[in-house]
């Protein structure tokens, strides 16, 4: 029987370990079968008996058809900066260089543009700084390698689920006041990892 989503559950280190293990196994199965959940967050992970399961499959996508079928949705700042860049790039490709588009997209994403002040509540948490610092560094490093937009989209589709789960994990760490640094380290790794299959 499925009763509660993550945002309604209190965690200790042991139960958080169990949740992480269950969700990563689910993501691995999805990726091995060339699917992406597309909307992993606390409200879309539910405790069913003694197992944590992904729910809400409305944004499920085939990896093979991802470029053609995927539609961006939800809060811009709730997604990844790479996803935001790719969406922004649709209107900036003809007037800005790739690196300039990336820098402007990042500034918009962080809420540093005067007319675009909305940003994720995660940015207000001091503890989020090491996570965000690594996300930002990883994002900018993609453009040092001069990857084409098509290659960046490939990177995005393989990182989306892991990135979203990394943010979800960070939220659970903060919400439940988990102090063991290994969990924060994992959140950082998930938000900058290419694919669970690598």
N, C-alpha and C positions, 0 to 999 in steps of 0.2 A: 504493500500500500504506500502510495506517495502522499506525503503530507506537507512538508515545508521546503521552501526554497532557501538558498544560502543566506539571504539577507534577514531571514527570520530564525536563524540557528546560531546558538552560541558555541564557539569552538575553543578547544584547548589544543595543545601541540599534537596529541595523539589523534584526535578526530580530524584536525587539519591535514595531517599526513595521509589519513585514509581518503579524504576528499580529493587531495591532489593526485593520489595514485589512481583513483577511479576515473577522474576526468581525463588525465593524460592517457590512460588506456583507451578511453572512448575516442579521443582525438586521433590517436595512433591508428585505430581501426578505420576511422573515417578517411584519413590520409592514405592509408594502404589501399583503400578501395576507391581512391580518387574523388573524394567528396570533401567539402568544406561546410562546417555548420553555419558560419557567417554571422552569428549573433550571440557569442558566449558572454554571459554576464551573470551576476549573482542571482537575478530573477529567473534565469533560464537553466539553473542547475538545481535539481530537487533531490531530497533524500527519500529513497524508496526502500523501505525496510532498513537494511544496513548498507545499502549501496547508493552512491551519488550518481545520478543520471542526468544527461543533457535533455532538455525539453525545448519546445517551441522550434519546430523545424521549418518555419516559414521562409527563412533565408538560406536554406540548404542549396548548395550549388555543386555542380560537377566541376572538378578541376579542369577537365578537358574543354568545357564550354564556358569557362569562367569569364574570359574577356568579352564574349558576346552577350552573355546573360546577366552579368552582375550589375546591380543597381545600388548606388550608394544610398544610405539612409541613416536616420537617427541623428544625434548630435554630432557635429563635425569634430568637436574636441573629445568626444567619447571614443572615436575611432583612432586609427594610427596616423601619425603625420605623413607617412608614405601614401596612405589612402587619400588623405586630404590633398597632398601634392598632385596625385594623378587626376583627381577631380578638377583641381584648379588649373592643371596643365591643359585641360580641354579648351579653356578660353584664353590661355596665355601663350600657347606654343608658337603662335605666329608673331608675337610682339616682344617676347622676352627670351633670353637664353635659358637653358635648362637650369644652370646654377642660380640665376637670378630668380627664376620661378620657385626654386626650392627655398631660397632664403625668404622670399616674400610669403610663401605658403606657411613656412615655419613661424614667422612673425604673426600671421593671422591666427594660426593654430594656438599660439601661446597667449593670444589676446593682447598683443603689444601694439596693435593698430588702433588709433583713437576711435574710429567709427565701428570697430568690431571688438567690443570688450568682453563678449561672452567667452568663458573658458571653463574647462572641467573643474569641479570642486576639488579634484585631486591636487591641483596646483596650489591650493591654500594650505596644504599639509606640509609642514617642514620635513617630515619623514619621507615625503615623496621625492625630495630633491635628488637623492642618489639614483633613484629609479629613472626619473626624467632626464638627468644628466647623461645616463647611458643611452637612453632612447634617442636623445638629440644627437649625441656623438655618432651613434650607429647610422642614423638617418643621413647626416651630412657626409659620412664616409662613403655612402653609396655614390655620391656625385664626384668624389675624388677619383673614383674608378671609371668615370665617364661611361656609365652604363646607358644604353638606349632606353627610351621610355618603355619599349616592349619588354626589355629585360627587367626593368623595375616593376612592371606589372606582374611578371612571373614571380619575382621576389615577394610581392605583396600577397598574392593568393596563397603562397605557402606559409606566410607568417601570420596571416590574419587571425586564425583561431588561437595560436599560441600567444600572440600579442594581447588579445582580448582576455585570455585566461590569466596572463601575467598581471594585467590591471585588476582583474577580479581578485586574484590572490592578494595583491597589495591592499585592496579595500578590506579584505577579511583580516589581514594582519593588523591593520590600523583599528578596525572596528572592535576586534577582540583583544587588543592590547597584547599581541604575541611578541615576546621579546627575543626569542632565539634568532640570531642573525642569519641562520641558514635559510629561513623562509624568505627574507628580504633578498638574499642573494639569488634565490631561485626566481623570484619575481623579476629581477633585473635580467637574468638569463633568458627567461621566456619572452620578454619584450624586445630582445635583440637577437633571437635565434632564427635561423633560416627555416628549418623544418624539423619536425620531430623524427623524421626518417633519416636525417643525416647523422 
